[in-house]
Amino acid sequence: MPSTVASTEAEMRAALPSWDRVAGNWNQFAGKIKERWGELTHDDLAIIDGHHQRLIGKIQEHYGIIHEQAEVQVAEWLKGLESADGG
């Protein structure tokens, strides 16, 4: 349903400042990403190198899910980071 995709896009836009923090501290967050998506390899993390869409693509590739599902997973993960930081 389009409203689900629209809300997902809105959530992602709201989470972008968090992604900027992830990208800026990629080495720190790469380990957390590996914990969340254990099928990603160290080579995958090197290719992703802080790029949001590359992460989504690698999640799709390794987990056999559609783009929107990968976006939701990343948005939820980012939301969890913000909650853990109290932000």
Buried (B, 14 or more C-beta within 10 A) or exposed (E): EEEEEEEBEEBBEEBEEBBEBBBEEBEEBBEBBBEBBEEBEEEBBEBBEBBBEBBBBBBBEBEEBEEBBBBBBBBBBBBEBBEEEEE
